Amino acid sequence: MINVGGSHFSLNAFSEVIFKHKKVEIETVALKKMEANFQFLQHFSDQKLIYGINTGFGPMAQYKVSKENVLQLQYNLIRSHSSGSGNCLPPYLVKALMLARLNSLAKAYSGVHTDVVLLLKELINKNITPCVFEHGGVGASGDLVQLAHLGLVLIGEGEVLVDDKLQPTAEVFKKNNIKPLSIHIREGLAILNGTSAMTGIGLLNIIYAKKLLQYAVLLSAMTNEVVEAYDDHFSYELNVVKKHTGQNKVAAMLRDTLKDSKLIRSRSEHLYNPENIKHDVFEDKVQEYYSLRCVTQVLGPIYDTIANAEKVVVDELNSVNDNPVIDHENHNIFHGGNFHGDYVSLEMDKLKTAITKLSMLSERQLNYLLNNKLNEKFPPFVNLGVLGFNFGMQGMQFTATSTVAENQTLSFPMYVHSIPNNNDNQDIVSMGCNAALITKKVIDNSFEVLAIQMMTVLQAIDYAECAEKLSPVTRQIYTTIRQIFPKFVDDQARYGELRKIKTWFQENEIPVFSDPVDAAVAVD
């Protein structure tokens, strides 16, 4: 069981629920606080004008709602804002959204009845996920449209995904003996007013970004190995004089990966030895191209970006992002804008820019291996067949190049793409959910680019017949991936193997880096 409602919900715990299907339980103390918070709101709101309880919403807040209509008001909000379009989000993204909303409501500042979190817990544990559409929210009064579709399911309406099948909520609830939520006072507004869609998706983006970073380090190491690069560019001594955490972490990861490699050369041994420098012109490059030599400087900022994104988005996960905030301990209600998603939106934009750069590095390393005029070691396109008759990795390069180009276009920030709406009540918005979803696309794309690079590296290793000289770490990866993608000479369609390697990257970790959730980035 993973407990929800404590002082801190970690990214590791979040990952356990989403990917390992651990069940959640709500802390008893959280339920007690929620009950006290709910009771306070009931008493405090009597004979007072409080936004979203006895008023309309947004620019309609100037209109008072009669006492006999206050509960129906909450249903009206949920139904009217269930207006999303596009595709239903994949179930694991929706589960992340639900978990983020559950954790926020369990902080006991939303004035909701405990029925809400108990129902959310039941749906999460039974893997019943609402159909939440990708298009709709602007990330200012929270992820209104996405969370409205969550609210619609909680009241027993709309549709849910169970076992990858879209089914009417009412039928699924009846089959599973689930009682729909009944509104008590402000459950509709509390469900909708929050950043839980962008936060849930953002957290999953961070988890996958960590894996991408690991594989980018691994592939950079293997590329350096197969071209027999020098060792000093990832040395402790060179990197420690540059005072960035990410650069030094990446350098350490490269050293761990390449330990005991028989292919990486020592500059001191080869170029500082008078016996080896008697020529006027050297066939071997004295320094490698930037895509091989500047790996720590390129991937270091990406490491730091992921680390900062984790801190910010986990802080958002553990925040109260409702409005108004119901503070039963201070006996007051505070109106403001905690539902505004700028923190998440900005981090997602920075993250997608960083991951785009990661894919660009991969594409440049790929191009180096494929271009015989650059590497002067391998045949064109690492073609193991007959030149001119066979094509090697030529066709795959087009896919990598076009995919990186898409990443570059998608890297335009959503954070500064505010469009006023809601009769100009929402006159500056975050577009946070859009930012998180576009970042997800960039991450998915990057797994494809790295998979193509892996296919190329393996072909290069076999051409050079150097598998026995690889480091223990890279040799293990070579052996594992070759079971998915055998060495080829003759031309065949490779898209199926590309898909398999991409999936393997997404689902597996690199042994030397331990747990993919922890190892790439450790935030104090």
N, C-alpha and C positions, 0 to 999 in steps of 0.2 A: 504494500500500500504506500502511496505517496500522499503525505499530508498537505492540505491546502488551508490557508488562513492563518499561518504563523507570521512571524515578523519578516521572513525572507524566503522567497521561492526562487530556487536557483535554476540556472540554465540546464544543469545536469538533471535535476528532477523533472523539468519540463520535457527534456528529451526522453527520459524514461517512460513517461506517459504516452508521448506521441509515437515513438518508434519501437518501444518494447512492450507497449500495451499494458503497462502497470496501471492498476486501478487507483482511483483517488478517494480519499476520505477527508472530511472537513473537520478541522480541529474543534473540539467541544467548546473551548474558550471563545472561538470565533463565532460559533452559533449563539452563544450566550450574549456576546456583544451585539450581534445583529438583532437579537430579540429586544435588547435594551434600546437600541437605536431606533427600531421600528416603533416601539411603544412611545418613545420621546416624540417622534414625528407626529404620531396620532394626536397626542395631547397638545403639542406646540402649535400645530397647524389650525387648531380650532379657533375660529373668529379672527383669523389673520389672512392676509393676501400673500400667498406664496407661489412663486413661479412654478408652473407645471403641475400644480396640485389643484388649484382652483382658478387657474388662468389658462389661456391658450398658449401656444408655443411660438418661439421666435418672435417675428414682428407682430404676431397675433396675441402677444402676452397682455396687451392693453384691454383685452376682453375678458371679463370675469365669467367663470363657468358656475352655474348653479349647483347647489349641493347635491341634488338628485342626479346630476350628470357627471360627477367627478370621476367615477369609476369607468364609465363608458368613454370618457375622454382618453384614458390610457389605451383602451382597445382601439379607439379611432387613430391614435398616434401610430400604433404598431401597424395597423392595416394600411393606412394611407401612405406610409413610408416603405412598405414592402413593394418597391418599384424598381428593383434591380434588373439588369439585362446582361446579355452575353452568356458565357458558359457558367455552369455551377462550378464553384471552386472544388478541387479535389478534396476528398474526405479528410486527409491528414491536415490540410490547411484549416479546414473548418473546425476540426477538433482542437487545433492550436488556438483558434479564435475563442472557442468555448472555454478552454482552460484559462486563457487570459482574462476573460470576463468573469469567470467564477472566482478567480483569485482577487480581482478588484472588488467585487461585491462583498466578498468575505472580509474585507477590511472594516466593514460596519460603519460606513459613512454615507450610505445611499438610502437609508430609510426603508429598505425593502424587507418583506417577510422572508423568513428562512426557507419558505417553500421554493423560492427561486433557485437558491444554490443547491438545495437537495434534488430538485429536478435536473438541473444542469449536471450534477454529479452522476445521476442515474443514466442520463443519455451518454455522457462520456464513457462511463464504465461498460455500457452495452454497445458502444460503437454505433450509435444512431446519430447521424450528423445531418443537420438541416441543409437544404439546397440554398446556398448563399451565392448570389451572383457576383461576378467579378467587377461589374460596372455599377457605379451609383454614388458612393460616398466621396465627399470632398475633404474629409478629415478635419473638420472644424468643430461642429457640435458633436464631435465624435464621428465614428464610422456609421452614420445614421442609417443609411440604406442597408448596408451589410448586416448590421446588428438588428435592424427591423425584421429581416428574414429569420434571424435567430429567434426574436420575440414571437414571430408568427407561429413558429413551430412550438414554442413553449406554451402557447395558449391552445395548442391542438390543431392548428390550421397549417396550410402550406404543404410542402413536400419534404421528405427526408430521403437520404441515401442510406440504404442498408444492403450490405453485400454487393455494392456497386450497382444497385438497382434503385431507381427513383420511384418512391411510393408515397401515396397520400399519408400525411401525418396521422390523421384520425384512425386509419386502419392499423398502422404500426403501433400506435399507442394502445389500441384495443387488444391487439394480439399479445402485447407485452405487459398488459395490466398497468399501464402508466396513466396516471391522472394528470390532465392538462392543468396548467397554472391558472388560478383564479386571481384576478387583480385585487389587492388589498387597499393600496393607496397611491403609490407612484411607481409601480413595477415597470410599467411601459417605458417611461422616461429614463429610469435607471438602467434598463437593459440597453437602450439606444445611445444614451449619452456616455460615450467612452471610446477609447483608442484601441480597443481589443482586437479588431481585425488587423490593423497595421502592425500592432505589437506581436500578435501570434505569428503572422506571416514573417515579420521581421526577425523573430527569434529563430525560426527555421532557416531563414536565409543565412543567419550567422553560423548556424551549425554546419550548413553545407559549404559556406565560404571557408570555414576552417579546413574542411576536407580538401577543397580546391587548393588551398595554400600548401597543404602537405604534398599533394600530387605535383604541384608546380615545383616544389623543392626537389622532390624525387626525380622528376623528369629533367630538371636542370642538372642534377647530379649525374644521371645516366648519360645525358648528352655530353657533358664534360668528360665522362669516362670514355665514351666511344670515340671521341676525337683526341683522346690522350692529352687533355689540357694540363696546365701547371696548377700546382696546389696553393699558391700563395694568395689568390684572390678570395678564398674563403677561410684563410688562416685567422687564428685568434689575434695575432699581432697586428695584422692589417686592419681588421674591423674594430678592434677595441679602441682605437684612437678616434673613431667617429662615434659620438655619444648618443646614439639612438638605440633604444631597446630592440626594436624590430630587426634592424640590421644585424645586431649581434646574436639575436635568437635564430635568425635564418642561417647565419654563418655556422652556428653550433649545430643546427639541424643538418647542414651539408657535411660537416665534419663527421657527425654520427653516421650519416648515410654512407660516406665514402671511406670509412675506416677499413683498412686492410685491402683496399682496391689495388690491384696490380697494374692498373691502366693509368691512373693519375700520376703525373710526373712531378718530381721535385725540381724547382727552378735552380736551387743551389747545386744540385747534382749535375744538371744538364747545361746550364748557361753560365754558372759561376766557376766552372772548371776550365782552366786554360786549355786543356787538351781538346775540349769540345767547341772552341770558338776560333779555330784557325781559318775559317772561311770568311770571304768578304760578303757573300750573299748566302742567306740561310733559307732553305726550302720550308722548314717548319716556322710557323709564326712565333715571333718573340712574345707577343701578347695576343690573346684571343679576341674575337669580336665582342662587342659590348653585351650582346645577348647571352654570352657564356661567361664573360668576365665580371659583369656588373650585376649578377644575380642578387647578391645581398643588398645592394643599393636599390634595386627595383622592387624586390619582394619585401624588403624591410618596412617601407611605408605602408604596404598592404597589410602586413602583420599588425602594425600599430593601428591602422584604420579598423581592422576587425576587432582588436582589443577594445578600442574606444566605443565602437558600436555595441559590443556586448555589454559594457558597463551602462551605457545610456539606455538601451532597450530593456535590460533586466531591471534597471531602476523604474522604467515605465511600467513594467509588469507588476512591480510591487507598489505602485502608486495608486492613489484614489483619483480616477479621471472622470468623475461624475460632476454634474452641476444641477442644482446647487449641492453643496456639501452639507450633509446633515451631521452636526457635531453635538452628540448627546452629552459628551463629557463637559463641554463648555456651554451647554444649554443655548445653542444658537444655530442658525442656518446662514451659510455664507454663499453668496452668489458670485460667480466669476467665470473663468474659462479653462478649468482643468481638463476639459474634453479636447482641447486644441492639440493637434498632433505634430507640431513643428519639431519637437525633439526627435521623434521617430523618422519623420520625413527627411530631415537633414541627414541623419545617420544613414538612411537607406540610399540617398543620393551619393553620399561619400563612398558607401560600400560598393555600389554598382560601378562607380568610376574606378575604384581600386581593382575590382574584379575584371573590368574591361581591360585595364592595364596588364593584369595577370594573363589574360587571353592573348594580348598583343605580344607579350614576351614569349609565350608558347608558340605563337605563329612565326615569330622571327627565328626561334631555335629550330622549328620545323623547316623553315625556308633554308636555313643554313645547311641542314642535313640533305635536303633535296637538290640543292644547287651545287653540282660538282665543281663549278668554277670558283665557288667560295670555299668549300671544305677541302677540295683536292684530295679526298680520301675515298669517296664513294661514287658509284656510277650515277648518272642523272636519275633523279626520283628514286634513288636506292633500288634501282631495277635489278633484280636478281636473275632476270631472264635475258632474252636477246634484245639488245638495244635496237629501237626502231620497230621491232615486232611486238615486244611486250612493253608495258607501260608502268609497272611498279606502282608507286604511290602517287602518280601524276594526277589521277582523277580525284583522289582524296584531298589534295591540296586545295582544289577549288572550293570544296565544302568548308574547309578551315578558314580560308580567306574571306569568303562571303559571310560566314558566321561572325567573325571578328568585326567585319564592317558593320554588321547589324548591331553588335554590342556598342560600337562607337557612336552610332546614331542614337541608340537608346540611352546613352549616358547624359543626354541633356537633362538638367535637373528639374524635377517636379516641384521642389521646395520653393522656387521663385516663379512658379507658374500659377499663381493665385488668380482666380476669377471670382469676383463678387457674385453672390446669388442670395436667395432667400429674401427678396425685396431689399437687398443691400444690408440686411441685418448681419449676415455673414460676409462682411466686406473685405476680410483678408483670411484666407484659408490655407491649410497645409498640404492638401492633396496627398496625405500620408499613405493611404491604402494604395493609391495608384503608384506611389514611389516604391512601396514594398513589392507590389506585383511585378513591376517592371524590373526591379532588382532580381526577383526570382527568375525572370526570363533570361537576364544576363548570366546568372549563375548556371541555369540549365544549358545555355549555349556554350558556356566555358567548359563544362564537362565534356561536351562533344569535341571541342578543339583539342583538349588535353588527351582525349582518347585517340584522336588521329595522330597526335605527336607520339603517343606510346606505340602505336602500330609501326610508325616509321623508325623509332629508336630500336625496336626489336628486329626489324629487317636489317638495320645497319649493323647491329651486333652480330647477326648471323653472316652478313657479308664479310665482316672483319674476322669472323671466327674467334671472337674474344670472350665468349660467355664464361669460360673458366677463369678469366682474369677479373671478372666483376667483383665488387665488394660483396660480402655475404648478404647484405640487405638487398642490393639491386639484383643479385643473382636469384634470390628467392622470388622477387617480383617478376623477373624475366621468366622463371619456370612456371609461375602461377598463371600469368597472362598468356603464355604460349599454349596452355591447355585450352584457353578460350579462342585464341587466334593463332593457329599454327603457321609456321613459316610457309610462304607461298612464292612460287616462281611464275606459274601460268596465271593469266588474267581471269578473274572471276568477280562477280558482284560482291562488294565488301560491306554493304550497308548493314547487314545483319550482325556481322562481327563488331562493327562500330557501335551498334546499339548495345551489344552484350558488354563491351568494355566500359562504356559509359555507365551502365547499370552497376557493374562491379565497382567502379570508382565510388558511386553514390552509396553503396551498401557496405563497403569494407573499409578497413583502416590499415595503415602501414605499421607493421609490428614495432619498428624502432621508435615510432612516435606514440605508441600506446593507444589510449582511448582517443578517437578523433574529436570528441567533444572537449577534451581537456588539453591535449598535448600542443596543438598548434598555437593556442593562445591561453595563457594563464593570467587572469586578472586578479590582483590582490584585493 
